[in-house]
Every structure is written in structure tokens, then in C-alpha cells.
Amino acid sequence: MKPVTVSIVKQALAPRPDDAHKGTMGTLLSICGCYGMAGACLLSSKAALRSGVGLLKCALPKSIYPIAAAGIWESVYLPLEETPDGKTAAANLPFLRDQAADAVLMGCGMSVCDDTRTLVRGFLEACDKPLLLDADALNCLADDPSVLRRVKAPVVITPHPAEMGRLLGVSAGEVNADREMTAKRFAADYGVIVVLKGAGTVTAAPDGRAVINTTGNSGMATGGSGDVLAGICASLLAQGGEAFDSAAAAVYLHGLAGDLAAARLGKISMLPTDLLDALPQAFLSVQRSGKER
């Protein structure tokens, strides 16, 4: 399996035209968060903005809107109706389907309940834009992932081994026993791009392409790091990137930001927010490099 290199990442990052404006750099609809999990929404949203998307539309339960709005000033917010315990209500589905966007991110901190299961499945069946599914969006499909085969647009999924195991009905240990083959088979069976996270993240496409990532470190082994990755990848999709290339590039940049943070802070003390702070340097490092890493 080939490694992801700087040259591959550079090819995936489209040049930013001098006459660019927010309307030409993509609109991302993010459907994330629930009461008690506002942080996941904030981390993924900040990562998307740091990765160059022109406009972020953040759809989240109305109870966590004040927290999100105080933490991110650059987003447009769509406060949603919620269940009694603060999860996104299924009744929001028609409203969300009508939102204009170039790509959609769904799942970070969403939680799993009857309403979110209905929402995720209903949205997937109608979605015609590139879609990134992370965390609880995947958990909402665990009992029947076949809906993935019916999505009309490119889909990227970003499971960790336990989430991948839930989709397959196996243990995380069985997933890790052959990470490459697991990712390749699921990608081929369901027609999606699989980003199987972990040490040496594997990105696999339905056509058999697969790469392994070489950046990142154990300091990233903390809750919230995956939300940052989801935001980076969804941002690149919204800017028009091809799904496999965007996924491979996002994983590399995410890991590179982790390496930069570890070099500055050490692996013990670094946090997912430190990845956000290191993202600009990661992008600059790739853009300025003429050599493969």
C-alpha cells in the first residue's frame, strides 16, 4: 500500500484564485452536536474554517446555539428544533434538505436516538452533494448500513475501529487484524470512501485505490481529534476536491498538524485545539514544500 506524500497532498489542494470570494470557495453545511456535546461541533467547525471553506452553515440543536455562537463568530447558524433531551429532532429533515451547500458534514457529537437515526437515513436518501459521515452519523447506521449504497453523491466515512466494527458487526480487534483489507472491502461493498482511523490511517476507494498515512503521533489519542479531521476533510470537499484525494490530503494535514503540535508542546499535554492552532502551519508547509515527505 502506497503512503500519502506531500506531492499527493499538493495535487489535492486547488490553487486559491486571486479573485476568490466566499461564494467561490464552497459552502459547507455541518449537521452536528447535541446538548452535552457542543465541543464536537465547535472543533469540526473551526477545522473546516481553518481549512479554507468559503462559508460554513452550522446546523445544531437550539440549546447549544449560544455556546457555539460565542465560540465561533465566522459561521452562519441554523438553530434546530430538538428532542426533550437536546438532540436534533427528526422534524428538521425537510428544512435541512432544502439548505444550499456544496458539501455536508454530519455526525460529530450528534448522539444516537430514534430521531437522529431517522434524520440521518432520511437525509442520506435525498442528498445529492458530497457527504462526510463521522461518529454518530455512522453509529446511526450501524444496524443497517445498506442506505450508503443508495446515496447519489460521493460519500466519505471516517470511522475509528470500534465504529467500523459496529458497521460490520465485528469487534474492533477484528477490524485492526487487517485494516487495509477491511477498509478496501467496505469501500467496494458500499461504494464509499473509507478513512479507517488509527496509527497508520488507511484511506480506501471503491475502485481499489488505497493509501496509508505517515503523519501523526500518539499525542493525538484524545477525544476531539477525530472531529478536527472531519472538519478538514469536509472543508476540502466543499471547495470542490475529489473525494478520495480530499480524504487522503485531510488525513495527512491532520497528522502533520499533530506532529507540529507535539514538537511544540509534547505528546502528553497537547489537545485537539492545538491541532487547530497548528493547521495554518501545516497547510503552509505543504504549499511551500517541493519534496516528498
Phi and psi in degrees as GROMACS dihedral restraints (atoms count N, CA, C in turn):
[ dihedral_restraints ]
;  ai    aj    ak    al  type     phi  dphi    fc
    3     4     5     6     1   -74.7    20    10
    4     5     6     7     1   146.8    20    10
    6     7     8     9     1   -83.0    20    10
    7     8     9    10     1   154.4    20    10
    9    10    11    12     1   -74.9    20    10
   10    11    12    13     1   131.6    20    10
   12    13    14    15     1  -119.5    20    10
   13    14    15    16     1   167.7    20    10
   15    16    17    18     1   -58.7    20    10
   16    17    18    19     1   -40.0    20    10
   18    19    20    21     1   -63.1    20    10
   19    20    21    22     1   -38.6    20    10
   21    22    23    24     1   -63.1    20    10
   22    23    24    25     1   -42.9    20    10
   24    25    26    27     1   -66.4    20    10
   25    26    27    28     1   -42.4    20    10
   27    28    29    30     1   -60.6    20    10
   28    29    30    31     1   -38.3    20    10
   30    31    32    33     1   -65.2    20    10
   31    32    33    34     1   -29.8    20    10
   33    34    35    36     1   -80.3    20    10
   34    35    36    37     1   -19.0    20    10
   36    37    38    39     1   -94.3    20    10
   37    38    39    40     1   104.9    20    10
   39    40    41    42     1   -66.1    20    10
   40    41    42    43     1   140.4    20    10
   42    43    44    45     1   -57.0    20    10
   43    44    45    46     1   144.0    20    10
   45    46    47    48     1   -92.8    20    10
   46    47    48    49     1   109.4    20    10
   48    49    50    51     1   -60.1    20    10
   49    50    51    52     1   149.7    20    10
   51    52    53    54     1   -65.1    20    10
   52    53    54    55     1   -27.4    20    10
   54    55    56    57     1   -97.6    20    10
   55    56    57    58     1    19.9    20    10
   57    58    59    60     1   -64.7    20    10
   58    59    60    61     1   150.0    20    10
   60    61    62    63     1  -142.0    20    10
   61    62    63    64     1   175.9    20    10
   63    64    65    66     1   -59.6    20    10
   64    65    66    67     1   -28.4    20    10
   66    67    68    69     1   -74.2    20    10
   67    68    69    70     1   -20.2    20    10
   69    70    71    72     1   -99.9    20    10
   70    71    72    73     1    -6.2    20    10
   72    73    74    75     1  -104.5    20    10
   73    74    75    76     1    14.6    20    10
   75    76    77    78     1    92.1    20    10
   76    77    78    79     1   145.1    20    10
   78    79    80    81     1  -115.2    20    10
   79    80    81    82     1   127.7    20    10
   81    82    83    84     1  -111.2    20    10
   82    83    84    85     1   127.3    20    10
   84    85    86    87     1   -96.6    20    10
   85    86    87    88     1   119.3    20    10
   87    88    89    90     1  -109.4    20    10
   88    89    90    91     1   119.3    20    10
   90    91    92    93     1  -112.1    20    10
   91    92    93    94     1    94.7    20    10
   93    94    95    96     1  -147.6    20    10
   94    95    96    97     1   167.4    20    10
   96    97    98    99     1    87.5    20    10
   97    98    99   100     1   158.5    20    10
   99   100   101   102     1  -159.6    20    10
  100   101   102   103     1   172.6    20    10
  102   103   104   105     1   -61.4    20    10
  103   104   105   106     1   125.5    20    10
  105   106   107   108     1    95.5    20    10
  106   107   108   109     1   -10.7    20    10
  108   109   110   111     1  -132.2    20    10
  109   110   111   112     1    38.8    20    10
  111   112   113   114     1   -66.1    20    10
  112   113   114   115     1   -29.8    20    10
  114   115   116   117     1   -60.4    20    10
  115   116   117   118     1   -38.7    20    10
  117   118   119   120     1   -61.4    20    10
  118   119   120   121     1   -40.9    20    10
  120   121   122   123     1   -64.5    20    10
  121   122   123   124     1   -43.1    20    10
  123   124   125   126     1   -65.1    20    10
  124   125   126   127     1   -43.9    20    10
  126   127   128   129     1   -64.6    20    10
  127   128   129   130     1   -47.0    20    10
  129   130   131   132     1   -66.7    20    10
  130   131   132   133     1   -37.1    20    10
  132   133   134   135     1   -68.1    20    10
  133   134   135   136     1   -44.3    20    10
  135   136   137   138     1   -63.7    20    10
  136   137   138   139     1   -37.5    20    10
  138   139   140   141     1   -64.5    20    10
  139   140   141   142     1   -41.0    20    10
  141   142   143   144     1   -62.1    20    10
  142   143   144   145     1   -43.5    20    10
  144   145   146   147     1   -66.4    20    10
  145   146   147   148     1   -41.3    20    10
  147   148   149   150     1   -66.8    20    10
  148   149   150   151     1   -17.4    20    10
  150   151   152   153     1   -97.4    20    10
  151   152   153   154     1     8.6    20    10
  153   154   155   156     1   101.1    20    10
  154   155   156   157     1     5.3    20    10
  156   157   158   159     1   -64.8    20    10
  157   158   159   160     1   144.2    20    10
  159   160   161   162     1   -72.5    20    10
  160   161   162   163     1   -38.8    20    10
  162   163   164   165     1  -146.2    20    10
  163   164   165   166     1   132.1    20    10
  165   166   167   168     1  -111.8    20    10
  166   167   168   169     1   124.8    20    10
  168   169   170   171     1  -109.4    20    10
  169   170   171   172     1   109.9    20    10
  171   172   173   174     1  -100.7    20    10
  172   173   174   175     1   108.3    20    10
  174   175   176   177     1  -100.4    20    10
  175   176   177   178     1   120.8    20    10
  177   178   179   180     1  -152.8    20    10
  178   179   180   181     1   158.4    20    10
  180   181   182   183     1   -55.9    20    10
  181   182   183   184     1   139.6    20    10
  183   184   185   186     1   -63.8    20    10
  184   185   186   187     1   -22.2    20    10
  186   187   188   189     1   -68.6    20    10
  187   188   189   190     1   -25.1    20    10
  189   190   191   192     1  -102.6    20    10
  190   191   192   193     1     2.8    20    10
  192   193   194   195     1   -56.5    20    10
  193   194   195   196     1   -46.4    20    10
  195   196   197   198     1   -59.3    20    10
  196   197   198   199     1   -36.4    20    10
  198   199   200   201     1   -66.6    20    10
  199   200   201   202     1   -46.6    20    10
  201   202   203   204     1   -65.9    20    10
  202   203   204   205     1   -43.6    20    10
  204   205   206   207     1   -65.2    20    10
  205   206   207   208     1   -31.2    20    10
  207   208   209   210     1   -73.6    20    10
  208   209   210   211     1   -25.7    20    10
  210   211   212   213     1   -91.9    20    10
  211   212   213   214     1   -27.7    20    10
  213   214   215   216     1  -132.9    20    10
  214   215   216   217     1   115.1    20    10
  216   217   218   219     1   -89.3    20    10
  217   218   219   220     1   -17.8    20    10
  219   220   221   222     1   -87.0    20    10
  220   221   222   223     1    -7.4    20    10
  222   223   224   225     1   -91.7    20    10
  223   224   225   226     1   152.6    20    10
  225   226   227   228     1   -89.2    20    10
  226   227   228   229     1   136.5    20    10
  228   229   230   231     1  -111.2    20    10
  229   230   231   232     1   140.7    20    10
  231   232   233   234     1  -122.4    20    10
  232   233   234   235     1    86.5    20    10
  234   235   236   237     1   -66.1    20    10
  235   236   237   238     1   130.3    20    10
  237   238   239   240     1  -109.3    20    10
  238   239   240   241     1   154.4    20    10
  240   241   242   243     1   -65.1    20    10
  241   242   243   244     1   147.9    20    10
  243   244   245   246     1  -134.8    20    10
  244   245   246   247     1   163.9    20    10
  246   247   248   249     1   -74.0    20    10
  247   248   249   250     1   168.1    20    10
  249   250   251   252     1   -57.2    20    10
  250   251   252   253     1   -25.7    20    10
  252   253   254   255     1  -101.8    20    10
  253   254   255   256     1    17.1    20    10
  255   256   257   258     1    88.0    20    10
  256   257   258   259     1    22.0    20    10
  258   259   260   261     1  -102.1    20    10
  259   260   261   262     1   156.9    20    10
  261   262   263   264     1   -64.0    20    10
  262   263   264   265     1   126.5    20    10
  264   265   266   267     1   -78.8    20    10
  265   266   267   268     1   146.2    20    10
  267   268   269   270     1   -63.2    20    10
  268   269   270   271     1   -23.2    20    10
  270   271   272   273     1   -63.2    20    10
  271   272   273   274     1   -14.4    20    10
  273   274   275   276     1   -77.8    20    10
  274   275   276   277     1    -6.8    20    10
  276   277   278   279     1   -56.3    20    10
  277   278   279   280     1   -50.0    20    10
  279   280   281   282     1   -59.8    20    10
  280   281   282   283     1   -39.9    20    10
  282   283   284   285     1   -62.2    20    10
  283   284   285   286     1   -45.1    20    10
  285   286   287   288     1   -69.7    20    10
  286   287   288   289     1   -37.2    20    10
  288   289   290   291     1   -60.4    20    10
  289   290   291   292     1   -30.4    20    10
  291   292   293   294     1   -83.6    20    10
  292   293   294   295     1    -5.7    20    10
  294   295   296   297     1   -74.1    20    10
  295   296   297   298     1   130.6    20    10
  297   298   299   300     1   -76.9    20    10
  298   299   300   301     1   131.6    20    10
  300   301   302   303     1  -162.8    20    10
  301   302   303   304     1   158.3    20    10
  303   304   305   306     1   -94.5    20    10
  304   305   306   307     1   -17.9    20    10
  306   307   308   309     1  -160.3    20    10
  307   308   309   310     1   163.2    20    10
  309   310   311   312     1  -132.0    20    10
  310   311   312   313     1   135.9    20    10
  312   313   314   315     1  -111.7    20    10
  313   314   315   316     1   130.9    20    10
  315   316   317   318     1  -140.0    20    10
  316   317   318   319     1   132.4    20    10
  318   319   320   321     1   126.0    20    10
  319   320   321   322     1   -27.6    20    10
  321   322   323   324     1   -61.0    20    10
  322   323   324   325     1   114.8    20    10
  324   325   326   327     1    66.1    20    10
  325   326   327   328     1    20.8    20    10
  327   328   329   330     1   -74.5    20    10
  328   329   330   331     1   -32.4    20    10
  330   331   332   333     1    78.1    20    10
  331   332   333   334     1   165.4    20    10
  333   334   335   336     1  -120.5    20    10
  334   335   336   337     1   123.4    20    10
  336   337   338   339     1  -157.4    20    10
  337   338   339   340     1   178.7    20    10
  339   340   341   342     1   -58.9    20    10
  340   341   342   343     1   -41.1    20    10
  342   343   344   345     1   -65.6    20    10
  343   344   345   346     1   -45.0    20    10
  345   346   347   348     1   -70.7    20    10
  346   347   348   349     1   -32.9    20    10
  348   349   350   351     1   -61.4    20    10
  349   350   351   352     1   -46.3    20    10
  351   352   353   354     1   -62.3    20    10
  352   353   354   355     1   -41.5    20    10
  354   355   356   357     1   -64.1    20    10
  355   356   357   358     1   -48.4    20    10
  357   358   359   360     1   -62.8    20    10
  358   359   360   361     1   -48.8    20    10
  360   361   362   363     1   -64.0    20    10
  361   362   363   364     1   -43.1    20    10
  363   364   365   366     1   -66.0    20    10
  364   365   366   367     1   -37.3    20    10
  366   367   368   369     1   -69.0    20    10
  367   368   369   370     1   -42.4    20    10
  369   370   371   372     1   -61.5    20    10
  370   371   372   373     1   -39.1    20    10
  372   373   374   375     1   -68.1    20    10
  373   374   375   376     1   -20.5    20    10
  375   376   377   378     1  -107.9    20    10
  376   377   378   379     1   -10.6    20    10
  378   379   380   381     1   -74.0    20    10
  379   380   381   382     1   133.1    20    10
  381   382   383   384     1  -123.2    20    10
  382   383   384   385     1    18.8    20    10
  384   385   386   387     1  -117.2    20    10
  385   386   387   388     1   152.9    20    10
  387   388   389   390     1   -50.9    20    10
  388   389   390   391     1   138.1    20    10
  390   391   392   393     1  -133.4    20    10
  391   392   393   394     1   131.2    20    10
  393   394   395   396     1  -111.0    20    10
  394   395   396   397     1   124.9    20    10
  396   397   398   399     1  -111.6    20    10
  397   398   399   400     1   124.5    20    10
  399   400   401   402     1  -131.0    20    10
  400   401   402   403     1   157.8    20    10
  402   403   404   405     1    50.8    20    10
  403   404   405   406     1  -118.0    20    10
  405   406   407   408     1   -71.0    20    10
  406   407   408   409     1   -19.5    20    10
  408   409   410   411     1   -63.0    20    10
  409   410   411   412     1   -36.5    20    10
  411   412   413   414     1   -73.3    20    10
  412   413   414   415     1   -41.3    20    10
  414   415   416   417     1   -62.9    20    10
  415   416   417   418     1   -30.7    20    10
  417   418   419   420     1   -68.5    20    10
  418   419   420   421     1   -17.5    20    10
  420   421   422   423     1  -102.2    20    10
  421   422   423   424     1     0.0    20    10
  423   424   425   426     1   -59.4    20    10
  424   425   426   427     1   -33.0    20    10
  426   427   428   429     1   -79.5    20    10
  427   428   429   430     1   -15.8    20    10
  429   430   431   432     1  -165.1    20    10
  430   431   432   433     1    87.2    20    10
  432   433   434   435     1   -78.6    20    10
  433   434   435   436     1     4.3    20    10
  435   436   437   438     1   -62.4    20    10
  436   437   438   439     1   -20.4    20    10
  438   439   440   441     1   -59.6    20    10
  439   440   441   442     1   -25.7    20    10
  441   442   443   444     1   -58.4    20    10
  442   443   444   445     1   -32.2    20    10
  444   445   446   447     1   -70.7    20    10
  445   446   447   448     1   -17.0    20    10
  447   448   449   450     1   -99.5    20    10
  448   449   450   451     1    -1.2    20    10
  450   451   452   453     1   -72.8    20    10
  451   452   453   454     1   133.4    20    10
  453   454   455   456     1   -79.8    20    10
  454   455   456   457     1   -18.7    20    10
  456   457   458   459     1  -113.0    20    10
  457   458   459   460     1   167.2    20    10
  459   460   461   462     1   -59.4    20    10
  460   461   462   463     1   138.4    20    10
  462   463   464   465     1  -124.6    20    10
  463   464   465   466     1   132.6    20    10
  465   466   467   468     1  -114.5    20    10
  466   467   468   469     1   128.3    20    10
  468   469   470   471     1  -113.4    20    10
  469   470   471   472     1   144.0    20    10
  471   472   473   474     1  -127.2    20    10
  472   473   474   475     1    64.5    20    10
  474   475   476   477     1   -82.4    20    10
  475   476   477   478     1   147.6    20    10
  477   478   479   480     1   -84.8    20    10
  478   479   480   481     1   171.5    20    10
  480   481   482   483     1   -55.4    20    10
  481   482   483   484     1   -37.1    20    10
  483   484   485   486     1   -66.8    20    10
  484   485   486   487     1   -41.0    20    10
  486   487   488   489     1   -67.1    20    10
  487   488   489   490     1   -38.2    20    10
  489   490   491   492     1   -63.1    20    10
  490   491   492   493     1   -41.0    20    10
  492   493   494   495     1   -61.5    20    10
  493   494   495   496     1   -39.4    20    10
  495   496   497   498     1   -63.9    20    10
  496   497   498   499     1   -39.7    20    10
  498   499   500   501     1   -65.4    20    10
  499   500   501   502     1   -33.2    20    10
  501   502   503   504     1   -95.6    20    10
  502   503   504   505     1   -12.2    20    10
  504   505   506   507     1    74.0    20    10
  505   506   507   508     1    31.3    20    10
  507   508   509   510     1  -130.6    20    10
  508   509   510   511     1   175.6    20    10
  510   511   512   513     1   -83.0    20    10
  511   512   513   514     1   161.2    20    10
  513   514   515   516     1   -60.7    20    10
  514   515   516   517     1   -34.7    20    10
  516   517   518   519     1   -62.4    20    10
  517   518   519   520     1   -39.5    20    10
  519   520   521   522     1   -67.1    20    10
  520   521   522   523     1   -36.3    20    10
  522   523   524   525     1   -62.2    20    10
  523   524   525   526     1   -47.3    20    10
  525   526   527   528     1   -71.5    20    10
  526   527   528   529     1   -16.9    20    10
  528   529   530   531     1   -64.0    20    10
  529   530   531   532     1   -29.3    20    10
  531   532   533   534     1  -151.7    20    10
  532   533   534   535     1    78.9    20    10
  534   535   536   537     1   -63.9    20    10
  535   536   537   538     1   -42.7    20    10
  537   538   539   540     1   -61.5    20    10
  538   539   540   541     1   -49.5    20    10
  540   541   542   543     1   -67.7    20    10
  541   542   543   544     1   -36.9    20    10
  543   544   545   546     1   -59.6    20    10
  544   545   546   547     1   -47.9    20    10
  546   547   548   549     1   -64.9    20    10
  547   548   549   550     1   -43.3    20    10
  549   550   551   552     1   -64.5    20    10
  550   551   552   553     1   -43.9    20    10
  552   553   554   555     1   -66.3    20    10
  553   554   555   556     1   -43.1    20    10
  555   556   557   558     1   -65.1    20    10
  556   557   558   559     1   -42.3    20    10
  558   559   560   561     1   -58.3    20    10
  559   560   561   562     1   -45.0    20    10
  561   562   563   564     1   -70.0    20    10
  562   563   564   565     1   -40.5    20    10
  564   565   566   567     1   -69.0    20    10
  565   566   567   568     1   -35.3    20    10
  567   568   569   570     1  -112.2    20    10
  568   569   570   571     1    -3.0    20    10
  570   571   572   573     1    70.2    20    10
  571   572   573   574     1    34.0    20    10
  573   574   575   576     1  -126.1    20    10
  574   575   576   577     1   161.6    20    10
  576   577   578   579     1   -83.9    20    10
  577   578   579   580     1   126.1    20    10
  579   580   581   582     1  -106.9    20    10
  580   581   582   583     1   125.5    20    10
  582   583   584   585     1  -111.1    20    10
  583   584   585   586     1    96.5    20    10
  585   586   587   588     1   -89.0    20    10
  586   587   588   589     1   104.4    20    10
  588   589   590   591     1   -74.4    20    10
  589   590   591   592     1   158.6    20    10
  591   592   593   594     1   141.1    20    10
  592   593   594   595     1  -176.4    20    10
  594   595   596   597     1   -64.3    20    10
  595   596   597   598     1   114.0    20    10
  597   598   599   600     1    78.1    20    10
  598   599   600   601     1    59.7    20    10
  600   601   602   603     1   -57.3    20    10
  601   602   603   604     1   133.4    20    10
  603   604   605   606     1  -103.3    20    10
  604   605   606   607     1   129.7    20    10
  606   607   608   609     1  -113.6    20    10
  607   608   609   610     1   123.7    20    10
  609   610   611   612     1  -130.4    20    10
  610   611   612   613     1   145.0    20    10
  612   613   614   615     1  -114.6    20    10
  613   614   615   616     1   159.3    20    10
  615   616   617   618     1   -60.8    20    10
  616   617   618   619     1   -26.0    20    10
  618   619   620   621     1   -83.8    20    10
  619   620   621   622     1     5.7    20    10
  621   622   623   624     1   100.2    20    10
  622   623   624   625     1   -11.5    20    10
  624   625   626   627     1   -63.5    20    10
  625   626   627   628     1   141.5    20    10
  627   628   629   630     1  -156.2    20    10
  628   629   630   631     1   140.4    20    10
  630   631   632   633     1  -136.2    20    10
  631   632   633   634     1   155.3    20    10
  633   634   635   636     1  -115.0    20    10
  634   635   636   637     1   140.0    20    10
  636   637   638   639     1   -87.0    20    10
  637   638   639   640     1   145.9    20    10
  639   640   641   642     1  -116.1    20    10
  640   641   642   643     1    -2.2    20    10
  642   643   644   645     1   -98.3    20    10
  643   644   645   646     1   167.6    20    10
  645   646   647   648     1   103.4    20    10
  646   647   648   649     1   167.0    20    10
  648   649   650   651     1  -159.4    20    10
  649   650   651   652     1   173.4    20    10
  651   652   653   654     1   -70.0    20    10
  652   653   654   655     1   -13.0    20    10
  654   655   656   657     1   -66.7    20    10
  655   656   657   658     1   -14.7    20    10
  657   658   659   660     1   -86.4    20    10
  658   659   660   661     1     0.1    20    10
  660   661   662   663     1   -81.7    20    10
  661   662   663   664     1    68.0    20    10
  663   664   665   666     1  -151.6    20    10
  664   665   666   667     1   149.5    20    10
  666   667   668   669     1   -56.5    20    10
  667   668   669   670     1   129.5    20    10
  669   670   671   672     1   112.3    20    10
  670   671   672   673     1   -21.5    20    10
  672   673   674   675     1   -62.0    20    10
  673   674   675   676     1   -38.9    20    10
  675   676   677   678     1   -66.9    20    10
  676   677   678   679     1   -31.6    20    10
  678   679   680   681     1   -64.5    20    10
  679   680   681   682     1   -37.6    20    10
  681   682   683   684     1   -63.4    20    10
  682   683   684   685     1   -45.1    20    10
  684   685   686   687     1   -59.5    20    10
  685   686   687   688     1   -44.6    20    10
  687   688   689   690     1   -59.1    20    10
  688   689   690   691     1   -41.7    20    10
  690   691   692   693     1   -66.0    20    10
  691   692   693   694     1   -39.9    20    10
  693   694   695   696     1   -62.4    20    10
  694   695   696   697     1   -50.3    20    10
  696   697   698   699     1   -64.4    20    10
  697   698   699   700     1   -44.5    20    10
  699   700   701   702     1   -62.7    20    10
  700   701   702   703     1   -36.0    20    10
  702   703   704   705     1   -63.1    20    10
  703   704   705   706     1   -43.9    20    10
  705   706   707   708     1   -65.6    20    10
  706   707   708   709     1   -37.6    20    10
  708   709   710   711     1   -62.1    20    10
  709   710   711   712     1   -43.2    20    10
  711   712   713   714     1   -65.4    20    10
  712   713   714   715     1   -27.3    20    10
  714   715   716   717     1   -83.2    20    10
  715   716   717   718     1     3.4    20    10
  717   718   719   720     1   102.0    20    10
  718   719   720   721     1     8.8    20    10
  720   721   722   723     1   -70.0    20    10
  721   722   723   724     1   144.6    20    10
  723   724   725   726     1   -63.8    20    10
  724   725   726   727     1   144.3    20    10
  726   727   728   729     1   -61.7    20    10
  727   728   729   730     1   -49.8    20    10
  729   730   731   732     1   -64.6    20    10
  730   731   732   733     1   -45.8    20    10
  732   733   734   735     1   -62.6    20    10
  733   734   735   736     1   -42.4    20    10
  735   736   737   738     1   -62.9    20    10
  736   737   738   739     1   -41.2    20    10
  738   739   740   741     1   -65.3    20    10
  739   740   741   742     1   -47.5    20    10
  741   742   743   744     1   -62.5    20    10
  742   743   744   745     1   -42.1    20    10
  744   745   746   747     1   -65.8    20    10
  745   746   747   748     1   -41.2    20    10
  747   748   749   750     1   -62.3    20    10
  748   749   750   751     1   -43.1    20    10
  750   751   752   753     1   -62.1    20    10
  751   752   753   754     1   -43.2    20    10
  753   754   755   756     1   -63.0    20    10
  754   755   756   757     1   -48.0    20    10
  756   757   758   759     1   -63.9    20    10
  757   758   759   760     1   -39.3    20    10
  759   760   761   762     1   -59.9    20    10
  760   761   762   763     1   -48.0    20    10
  762   763   764   765     1   -66.3    20    10
  763   764   765   766     1   -39.1    20    10
  765   766   767   768     1   -63.4    20    10
  766   767   768   769     1   -41.3    20    10
  768   769   770   771     1   -60.0    20    10
  769   770   771   772     1   -38.7    20    10
  771   772   773   774     1   -63.8    20    10
  772   773   774   775     1   -39.7    20    10
  774   775   776   777     1   -66.9    20    10
  775   776   777   778     1   -39.3    20    10
  777   778   779   780     1   -65.7    20    10
  778   779   780   781     1   -40.7    20    10
  780   781   782   783     1   -65.8    20    10
  781   782   783   784     1   -41.1    20    10
  783   784   785   786     1   -65.3    20    10
  784   785   786   787     1   -37.4    20    10
  786   787   788   789     1   -65.3    20    10
  787   788   789   790     1   -29.6    20    10
  789   790   791   792     1   -89.2    20    10
  790   791   792   793     1   -35.5    20    10
  792   793   794   795     1  -117.8    20    10
  793   794   795   796     1   -18.0    20    10
  795   796   797   798     1    89.4    20    10
  796   797   798   799     1   155.4    20    10
  798   799   800   801     1   -74.1    20    10
  799   800   801   802     1   -25.9    20    10
  801   802   803   804     1   -72.3    20    10
  802   803   804   805     1   -41.3    20    10
  804   805   806   807     1   -95.6    20    10
  805   806   807   808     1   -10.1    20    10
  807   808   809   810     1   -71.3    20    10
  808   809   810   811     1   149.5    20    10
  810   811   812   813     1  -124.7    20    10
  811   812   813   814     1   163.2    20    10
  813   814   815   816     1   -56.4    20    10
  814   815   816   817     1   -32.7    20    10
  816   817   818   819     1   -64.3    20    10
  817   818   819   820     1   -26.0    20    10
  819   820   821   822     1   -69.5    20    10
  820   821   822   823     1   -29.1    20    10
  822   823   824   825     1   -64.1    20    10
  823   824   825   826     1   -40.8    20    10
  825   826   827   828     1   -60.9    20    10
  826   827   828   829     1   -42.8    20    10
  828   829   830   831     1   -65.7    20    10
  829   830   831   832     1   -29.5    20    10
  831   832   833   834     1   -88.5    20    10
  832   833   834   835     1   -11.7    20    10
  834   835   836   837     1   -58.6    20    10
  835   836   837   838     1   -44.0    20    10
  837   838   839   840     1   -57.1    20    10
  838   839   840   841     1   -41.1    20    10
  840   841   842   843     1   -66.9    20    10
  841   842   843   844     1   -35.9    20    10
  843   844   845   846     1   -63.1    20    10
  844   845   846   847     1   -46.9    20    10
  846   847   848   849     1   -61.1    20    10
  847   848   849   850     1   -44.4    20    10
  849   850   851   852     1   -62.3    20    10
  850   851   852   853     1   -40.6    20    10
  852   853   854   855     1   -60.0    20    10
  853   854   855   856     1   -43.0    20    10
  855   856   857   858     1   -68.0    20    10
  856   857   858   859     1   -46.2    20    10
  858   859   860   861     1   -63.5    20    10
  859   860   861   862     1   -32.8    20    10
  861   862   863   864     1   -90.7    20    10
  862   863   864   865     1   -10.1    20    10
  864   865   866   867     1   -82.9    20    10
  865   866   867   868     1   139.6    20    10
  867   868   869   870     1  -113.0    20    10
  868   869   870   871     1     4.9    20    10
  870   871   872   873     1  -121.0    20    10
  871   872   873   874     1   152.9    20    10
  873   874   875   876     1   -77.7    20    10
  874   875   876   877     1   145.7    20    10
